[in-house]
Amino acid sequence: MQILSTITAKGQTTVPIEIRRALGLGPREKIVYQIDGDVVRIKAARGSLLESAGALADDQPAQDRARERSITRQARGQRYRANA
């Protein structure tokens, strides 16, 4: 099956509905472009940083997303206050 999509002047394109359905993609989900010579494959970028936990040696358990957001917001607030 071949599906045509146009690239805009900004380098953007719309992923056709047939591909989104086949890959189970919804809004704001990520895709991966895999280049193999002159062939490019598009794959759903499944997984998150949390699911990669354990790839590096560490005795600390992975944080949940709410905790990660909280830590990020605190760090951003500290940087903002330091630059104010």
N, C-alpha and C positions, 0 to 999 in steps of 0.2 A: 504494500500500500504506500502511495506517495501522497503527501499533503503539502500544499504550498502555503507559505507565510511570507509576508513582506516585512523588510527591515526599514524602519523609519530613519529620518535624517539624524536622530539622536542615538541610533543603534539599537532601538527597541523593537520588539516584535510581540505579537500575541500568540500564546501557545494555543493551537486549535483545540476545540472542544473534544474532538476524537482522541487526541493525545492526553488531554487532562483526564478524561474518563478512563482511558486504558491504564494510566499510571495512578489513578485514584487521587488526583491533585485537586486541592481546593484553594480558595483565596489565601494569599500570603504564605503559601508553602514554597519551599525551595526546590530547585532542580539542579542537577549536576550535568555539565557538559564534559564528556569524555572524548578526547581526540585520539584517534588511532590512524595515523597517516592522513589520507584525505577524507576519512569518514569521521563524522561526529555523532556520538550517541547521546541521547538525553535520557537521564534516569531521575527518578524521584529521590530527593535527598532525605532519606529516612534516618531517623535517629537524631539525637541532640547531644550536646556536650555532656549532659548528665549520663546518657547511656554509654558514653565512652569512659566513664569512671572505671578505674582499675587498669587502664591501658598504661598508666605510669605508676610506678611503685609508690605507694603512700598508705599509711595506716588510717587515714582520715576517711570517714564515710562521705558519700556524695550528699550535697545539700539539696533540698527540694527547691522548686522554682520560686516560691514565695520568699524563701530565705535568701536566695541569690539576688532577687530584685531588691530586697531590703538592704543587703550589703552594698549593692551597686548604688542605690539612692543615697545611702549614708556617705559613701566615698565621694559621690558627685557633690553632695552638700558641703563636705569638708573642702574640696577643691574650690568650690564657689566662694566659700567664706575666706579662704586663703588668698584668693585673687581679688576680693572686693576691697 
